[in-house]
Amino acid sequence: MYGLRDDELATISSGRFDGFAPEDAALLRMADALAETPANVSDELYAELRSHFSEEQLIELAAVAGFENMRARANRVFDVGSDGLCSIMEHRAT
C-alpha cells in the first residue's frame, strides 16, 4: 500500500525508522510528534526538518499530518475499524 513493503510497515509501527532516507525518517518522527497529546515538535526535530524541506513544504506536510490525525480521531467516535488492507496493523491489534 502506497509503495511500502510489509517490513517497512513493521519498522514504522515499532517506532523505529531504520533503513529510511533521513528526510523520510524526520517526517515519520514529525508524524509521531503530531499524534501525541499535546502535539509538540521539538526545536531539534524542526531544525532537522528544515534541513530537508522548505517552510512551504513543511506547512503542507504538517497540514496533511494534522488532517490524518483528525480523521483517525473522528473514526474512533464512530468505531470505524480497519479496512483490512494493512496486515501489520491487524497483527498489532491482536
Residue pairs with C-beta under 8 A, 6 or more apart in sequence:
1 85
1 86
4 12
6 87
6 88
8 19
8 20
9 86
9 88
10 88
11 17
11 18
11 19
11 20
12 28
13 88
13 89
13 92
15 32
17 24
17 25
17 28
17 29
20 28
22 48
22 52
23 52
23 53
26 45
26 48
26 49
26 52
27 49
27 61
29 45
30 41
30 45
30 49
30 61
30 62
30 65
31 65
33 39
33 40
33 41
33 42
33 45
34 41
34 62
34 65
34 66
34 69
35 69
39 69
41 49
49 58
50 58
53 61
82 89
82 90
82 93
84 90
